[in-house]
């Protein structure tokens, strides 16, 4: 699965709680909780039965929302551009401002409540169907918050990550239902008493969502600017040999580029790693950053490709990050994040001298070296693992 930041997970969870406190949810809580906590005769169910019904209800919520998340994430993967991330962020900002009450969007103020009878209790199946109905019927009511989470899922650029984010959102919405149906009537009265604070809750939630949207816009805009110019890295398909049509001028340029492409970087364990460490095989390096959505979108696939190539001996595959630059985390924070993600991809630290020497201003950028350590080209953006596999095959064939 593509890397999923803790910030995105917490934002989705918080959005679920905000949805729970929406104006059209709080008034009907007693009816819903009664359905989940009482049997068909109106008698209070056992704790185990109440827990089962509320879990089934939450599963019903997840079924619809996860499907929406898969769709949003898949859309983001197809589009996969910084401009799309900016659009998603702007949408989230608008939704946040709407929640504060500063603007009105009539289309978001409609609601359709599910027609499932709530006057009699039911079992787990009925509770599941109720969860399905709630997620479908209350979508317009929780629309601003839901749209924000969907936009965040789309920006992540992965169907699986989108599904996970919406599952977390559904959990944030469902956990209060679980607590109320299993808990006491006094707890329900306390939550219902929060109705008088609904405007304040919406305002705070809206401000937080707008802040999330601003962060999405800034991070995507930063990636868009970084992806706009790369002066010196040639495409891998272009000739970088001294036998070019303009040999008199290209020889010096090529020699300078080869020198700039040499590196001595630091590994995560503090050791020094040079180009000679990868002699005897083609080498692929991904220059990336955790702040860069396009970089993160293909990270899981690249890590799997790296493991495949390194274990088979066909090529060396590594990556370079620049701690403390372009908004990247510090080394300590990066290593904590790396461990949390369970990553295995080899990461080398650059101070900025390596990427500056090559004129790299775009992320991700992929660099390619042949078996002798000669730099043969690069590519802006993620070419995909199949293209990378083809490049490895070409470099090995040339050396045979």
C-alpha positions in Angstrom: 0.0 0.0 0.0 1.2 3.5 -0.7 2.5 5.4 2.3 -0.2 6.8 4.4 0.7 9.7 6.6 -0.5 9.9 10.2 -1.8 13.4 9.6 -4.2 12.1 6.9 -5.5 9.3 9.1 -6.1 11.7 12.0 -7.8 14.2 9.7 -10.2 11.5 8.4 -10.9 10.3 12.0 -11.6 13.8 13.2 -13.8 14.4 10.1 -15.9 11.4 11.2 -16.5 12.9 14.6 -17.4 16.2 13.1 -20.0 14.5 10.9 -21.4 12.8 14.0 -22.1 16.2 15.5 -23.9 17.6 12.4 -27.2 19.3 12.9 -29.3 16.5 11.3 -27.6 13.7 13.2 -27.9 14.9 16.9 -31.7 15.3 16.8 -32.3 11.7 15.8 -29.7 10.1 18.1 -32.3 8.8 20.6 -34.2 7.0 17.8 -31.1 5.4 16.3 -29.7 4.4 19.6 -33.0 2.9 20.7 -33.0 0.9 17.5 -29.5 -0.4 18.2 -30.0 -1.0 21.9 -33.5 -2.4 22.2 -35.1 -5.6 20.8 -38.4 -5.8 18.8 -40.4 -5.8 22.1 -38.7 -2.6 23.3 -36.6 -4.4 25.9 -33.0 -3.4 26.4 -30.6 -5.9 24.8 -27.7 -7.4 26.6 -24.3 -5.6 26.4 -23.1 -8.2 23.9 -26.2 -7.8 21.7 -25.9 -4.0 21.8 -22.3 -4.1 20.8 -23.0 -6.5 18.0 -25.8 -4.3 16.6 -23.7 -1.2 16.8 -20.7 -2.9 15.2 -23.0 -4.1 12.3 -24.3 -0.6 12.0 -20.7 0.8 11.7 -19.9 -1.9 9.1 -22.8 -0.7 7.1 -21.4 2.8 7.2 -18.0 1.5 6.1 -19.4 -0.4 3.2 -20.6 2.7 1.4 -17.9 5.1 2.5 -15.0 2.6 1.6 -16.5 2.2 -1.9 -16.5 6.0 -2.3 -12.9 6.1 -1.0 -11.7 3.5 -3.5 -13.3 5.5 -6.3 -11.8 8.8 -5.1 -8.3 7.3 -4.7 -8.5 5.6 -8.1 -9.4 8.9 -9.7 -6.5 10.5 -8.0 -4.1 7.8 -9.2 -5.3 8.3 -12.8 -5.0 12.1 -12.7 -1.9 12.0 -10.5 -0.9 15.7 -10.9 0.0 18.5 -8.5 -2.7 20.7 -10.2 -5.3 18.1 -9.3 -4.1 18.2 -5.7 -4.4 22.0 -5.7 -8.0 21.7 -6.9 -8.8 19.1 -4.2 -7.3 21.4 -1.6 -9.4 24.4 -2.8 -12.5 22.2 -2.6 -11.7 21.3 1.0 -11.1 25.0 1.9 -14.6 25.9 0.4 -16.2 23.0 2.4 -14.5 24.2 5.6 -15.6 27.8 5.1 -19.1 26.5 4.5 -19.1 24.6 7.7 -18.1 27.7 9.7 -21.3 29.4 8.4 -19.5 32.1 6.6 -21.1 31.1 3.2 -24.1 29.2 2.2 -24.3 26.4 -0.4 -28.0 25.5 -0.8 -27.3 22.2 -2.6 -25.5 21.0 0.5 -28.4 21.8 2.8 -30.7 19.1 1.5 -31.1 15.8 3.1 -32.9 12.5 2.5 -33.4 10.3 5.5 -33.5 6.5 5.0 -37.0 4.9 5.0 -36.1 2.0 7.2 -38.5 1.9 10.1 -36.8 2.8 13.4 -39.7 2.1 15.7 -38.7 -1.4 16.4 -35.4 -2.9 17.3 -33.6 -5.4 15.1 -30.7 -7.8 15.0 -27.3 -7.4 13.4 -28.6 -7.7 9.8 -31.1 -5.0 10.4 -28.5 -2.8 12.0 -26.2 -3.4 9.0 -28.9 -2.3 6.6 -29.5 0.7 8.8 -25.9 1.6 8.5 -26.1 1.4 4.7 -29.2 3.5 4.8 -27.6 6.1 7.1 -24.5 6.4 4.9 -26.6 6.9 1.8 -29.3 9.0 3.2 -27.2 11.4 5.3 -24.6 12.0 2.7 -26.0 15.4 1.8 -26.1 16.3 5.5 -22.5 15.4 6.1 -21.6 16.3 2.5 -19.1 19.1 3.3 -17.0 17.0 5.6 -17.3 13.9 3.5 -16.3 15.8 0.4 -13.2 17.0 2.2 -12.2 13.5 3.1 -12.9 12.3 -0.5 -10.7 15.1 -1.8 -7.9 14.1 0.6 -8.3 10.5 -0.6 -8.1 11.6 -4.2 -4.9 13.6 -3.5 -3.3 10.5 -2.0 -3.5 9.0 -5.5 -4.2 5.4 -4.4 -7.5 3.4 -4.5 -6.3 1.4 -1.5 -5.3 4.4 0.6 -8.5 6.1 -0.4 -10.5 3.1 0.9 -8.5 3.1 4.2 -9.1 6.8 4.7 -12.8 6.5 4.2 -12.9 3.4 6.5 -11.2 5.6 9.2 -13.8 8.3 8.5 -16.6 5.8 8.9 -15.0 4.6 12.2 -14.9 8.2 13.5 -18.6 8.5 12.7 -19.5 5.0 14.0 -17.6 4.9 17.3 -19.9 7.5 19.0 -22.9 5.3 18.0 -21.2 2.3 19.5 -20.4 4.1 22.7 -24.0 5.4 23.0 -25.7 2.2 22.2 -23.6 0.2 24.7 -23.4 3.0 27.3 -25.9 4.4 29.6 -28.9 6.6 29.0 -27.2 9.4 30.9 -24.4 9.4 28.3 -27.0 9.8 25.5 -28.6 12.8 27.4 -25.2 14.4 27.7 -24.5 14.0 24.0 -28.0 15.2 23.0 -27.4 18.2 25.2 -24.6 19.3 22.9 -27.2 20.4 20.4 -27.0 23.9 21.8 -23.3 24.0 20.9 -23.8 22.8 17.3 -22.9 26.1 15.7 -19.6 26.3 17.7 -18.8 22.7 16.9 -19.4 23.3 13.2 -17.3 26.5 13.3 -14.3 24.8 14.9 -14.6 21.8 12.7 -14.9 24.0 9.6 -11.8 26.0 10.5 -9.8 22.8 11.0 -11.0 21.4 7.6 -10.2 24.7 5.9 -6.7 24.5 7.4 -6.4 21.0 6.1 -7.3 22.3 2.6 -4.8 25.0 2.9 -2.1 22.5 3.7 -3.2 20.4 0.7 -2.9 23.4 -1.6 0.5 24.5 -0.3 2.0 21.0 -0.5 0.6 20.4 -4.0 1.7 23.9 -5.2 5.2 23.3 -3.9 5.3 20.1 -5.9 3.9 21.9 -9.0 6.7 24.5 -8.8 9.3 21.9 -8.2 8.1 19.9 -11.2 8.3 22.9 -13.5 12.0 23.1 -14.3 14.9 20.6 -14.7 17.8 22.1 -16.6 20.5 19.4 -16.7 19.0 15.9 -16.4 18.7 14.4 -19.9 16.0 11.9 -20.8 17.2 8.3 -20.7 16.2 7.9 -24.3 18.4 10.8 -25.4 22.0 10.2 -26.4 24.5 11.4 -23.8 27.5 10.1 -25.7 30.3 12.3 -27.1 29.3 11.1 -30.6 26.4 13.6 -30.8 25.8 15.9 -33.8 27.3 18.8 -31.9 30.3 17.0 -30.5 32.4 20.1 -30.0 30.0 21.5 -27.4 28.5 18.3 -26.0 31.8 16.7 -25.0 32.5 19.2 -22.2 28.9 19.2 -21.1 28.8 15.5 -21.0 32.0 15.3 -19.0 30.7 17.9 -16.5 27.4 16.0 -16.2 29.2 12.7 -15.6 31.3 14.4 -12.9 28.2 15.9 -11.3 26.4 12.6 -11.3 29.1 11.0 -9.1 28.1 11.0 -5.5 29.2 10.2 -2.0 26.1 10.2 0.2 25.3 9.2 3.7 23.2 6.1 4.6 20.6 6.0 7.3 23.0 4.2 9.6 25.5 7.0 9.3 27.9 5.2 6.8 29.3 6.8 3.6 28.0 5.4 0.3 29.6 6.2 -3.0 28.9 5.4 -6.6 31.5 2.6 -6.4 29.4 0.8 -3.9 27.0 -0.2 -6.8 29.6 -1.3 -9.3 28.8 -4.3 -11.5 25.1 -3.7 -11.9 22.9 -1.0 -13.4 21.8 1.5 -10.8 18.4 3.3 -10.5 18.0 6.1 -8.0 14.7 7.9 -7.1 15.1 11.4 -5.8 11.9 12.1 -3.7 10.4 13.6 -0.6 7.6 12.8 1.8 6.1 16.2 1.2 5.6 15.4 -2.5 2.3 13.7 -3.4 3.5 12.4 -6.8 6.6 10.9 -5.0 4.4 9.2 -2.5 1.9 7.9 -5.0 4.4 5.4 -6.5 6.5 4.7 -3.5 5.1 1.3 -2.5 5.5 0.0 -6.1 9.1 1.3 -6.3 10.0 -0.3 -3.0 8.7 -3.7 -4.2 10.6 -3.2 -7.5 13.7 -2.4 -5.5 13.4 -5.6 -3.5 12.9 -7.6 -6.6 15.9 -6.1 -8.4 18.3 -6.2 -5.5 17.4 -9.8 -4.6 17.7 -11.0 -8.2 21.0 -9.3 -8.8 19.7 -7.6 -12.0 20.2 -4.1 -10.7 20.8 -1.9 -7.6 17.8 0.2 -6.7 18.0 3.0 -4.1 16.6 6.4 -3.3 17.7 9.9 -2.2 16.0 12.3 0.1 17.1 15.8 1.3 16.3 16.2 5.0 15.3 19.7 6.1 14.9 21.0 2.5 11.8 21.6 0.4 9.8 21.0 3.5 11.3 17.6 4.1 11.4 16.2 7.6 14.5 16.3 9.7 16.6 13.2 9.7 15.3 12.1 13.1 11.6 12.7 12.1 12.2 11.0 8.7 13.6 7.9 10.4 10.7 7.7 12.8 8.3 8.0 9.9 10.3 5.4 7.9 10.1 2.9 10.8 6.3 3.6 11.3 5.7 2.8 7.6 7.7 -0.5 7.9 9.8 0.6 4.9 12.8 -1.4 3.5 13.8 0.8 0.6 17.4 2.0 0.7 17.5 5.7 1.5 20.6 7.9 1.1 20.8 11.4 2.6 21.8 14.3 0.5 22.7 17.8 1.8 21.4 19.3 -1.5 24.8 19.3 -3.2 24.1 16.2 -5.3 20.7 17.3 -6.6 22.0 20.9 -7.1 25.0 19.7 -9.1 22.6 17.9 -11.5 20.2 20.8 -11.6 17.4 18.7 -10.2 14.4 20.9 -9.2 11.7 18.3 -10.0 10.4 15.6 -7.7 10.4 12.7 -8.2 13.3 12.5 -10.6 14.8 9.1 -11.6 18.5 8.7 -12.3 20.0 5.8 -14.3 23.6 4.5 -14.3 25.1 1.6 -16.3 27.2 -1.3 -14.9 30.4 0.8 -15.1 28.9 3.6 -13.0 28.4 6.0 -16.0 25.4 8.2 -15.8 23.2 7.5 -18.8 20.2 9.7 -18.1 17.2 10.5 -16.0 13.5 11.0 -16.1 11.2 13.6 -14.5 8.1 12.0 -12.9 7.4 8.4 -12.1 7.7 6.2 -15.3 6.2 3.2 -13.5 7.9 0.0 -12.6 7.4 -1.7 -15.9 9.3 1.1 -17.7 12.0 0.8 -15.1 12.2 -2.9 -15.6 12.6 -2.3 -19.4 15.4 0.2 -18.7 17.2 -2.3 -16.5 16.9 -4.9 -19.3 18.3 -2.5 -21.9 21.3 -1.6 -19.7 22.1 -5.2 -19.0 21.8 -6.1 -22.7 24.2 -3.3 -23.7 26.7 -4.6 -21.3 26.4 -8.2 -22.4 
